[in-house]
Amino acid sequence: MIGRDSRYARCVLYRDSDGTSLGVRQRIDTTPRHDDRLHTLVEGDRLDLLAHRYLGDARLWWIICDYNDIFFPLELEPGQALRIPSREHVQMRLLD
């Protein structure tokens, strides 16, 4: 268990189904910004494709998950609206 005063207390923790820790990473700031975009999902949309379209890199799908509190990205529904940060914000503030 990670205590409140631990340097990992504010991190995102990854665990498998039996509770074994798989990894950790720092949380990103997901405060709404004036340059965020909204995308309404349609049939066939995938987070990697949206990350490529809006952020320029399919490997940044996890940023869209963080911004929208998505824990199971394969269970997205058409009609669901997603908030996506601007490419400039991601490059200058989140990936430094």
Secondary structure, 3 states (H helix, E strand, C coil): CCCCCCCCCCEEEEECCCCCEEEEEECCCCCCCCCCEEEECCCCCCHHHHHHHHHCCHHHHHHHHHHCCCCCHHHCCCCCEEEECCHHHHHHHHCC
